[in-house]
Amino acid sequence: MFCLVTLILNLVLLNYSWGLSDPIVSTRELTVHVGDSALMGCVFQSTEDKLVTKVDWTFSSGERAKDEYVLYYYANLSVPVGRFQNRARLAGDILRKGGSLLLQEVQEADQGTYTCEMRLEKESAVFKKAVVLHVLPEEPRELTVHVADSIVMRCVFRSTEDNLVTKVDWTFSSGERAKVEAVLRYHPKLTTPGEYSRSWGRFQNRVNLTGDISRHDGSIVLREVKASDGGSYTCSVHLGDLVFRKTVVLSVIREETLVVPATVRPELLGGNQLLILVGIVCATILLLPVLILIVKRTHGSKSSTDSAAMVKNLKNAKKAQPEVRAAAGKHVYSSIATREVTEEEDPSGKSEATYMTMHPVWPTPRSDPNSPVHKKSAGRVPGPQPAL
């Protein structure tokens, strides 16, 4: 009977020790964007002055997925593992029982459950804490704003712990080799209530904090944007020795560029429209020589027609000249007078020869009756005219 009671008591104690070996204190959720950083806290709250001897961080993408090691700490040495090797580091203060994990440059594949296991010196109990990480698409890192407008530049550090922000700095650079300028500086006053925020240089009175510092949000708003404000803006959020940085590239559109006619871009034309346009251009180039040849032939035909008309006119003119001359000659010679003169027979008995004289008649003044010709004609007796 005594042995049976001892066995039952041992089993109860053993179960109690097992129950203490794997306590899960809490599970929290955290949402971040691709490319941002995430701080997953793991702090053991205890008044006992015991050192942390071992910290393990594991990752699981689902219920049935195999666990992956993210980081482990042992013997004062922190070692990130696998695909988290260059992106994970221990951010907690081991001396204060802090084993928080900082995961930088978050990727879509990082979404899942992260579990922290912490062991203390001379303690068999294991402290566990789980964080469910949700990953959203990346926020724009390149912003565009018009001159004289306002723009908000976000800078949010996601964390499951309520770490106090000790400082926020915003700087500006217009190029790779350009001088870095201070835009805004914020830090809470440690001795008196309140806070201190100030904009600097040419950004003075144009920059203000818009984020909630208590939630690790150091976003700013830039008003009355100038053309010279284009460049890179870097935000630095300090949580003690822990620093989170984010860079935003701002492009400023000048007023004069807004009225420039937009050029036709290939992406604005559909495939069929672009094909039709190319076809029209090619057809025009191919038909241009044909059009030139047609114009030349038309011009040549017109010249030939004009030449033929001119030759025909010349022939008609030449043909008309003899007719004009003949008509003129007929008119002239129509007035030729024929006369038969009979002379008295001479005493010898020989008859006088009969002859006919033809001569052109020209318009002359009225004949003088006293002229010799008139007298000679008047003295003759007209005789019978011979037949021609």
Summary of the structure (lengths in Angstrom):
residues: 388
radius of gyration: 62.1
end to end distance: 197.6
largest distance: 224.0
contacts: 957
relative contact order: 0.09
helix: 30%
strand: 31%
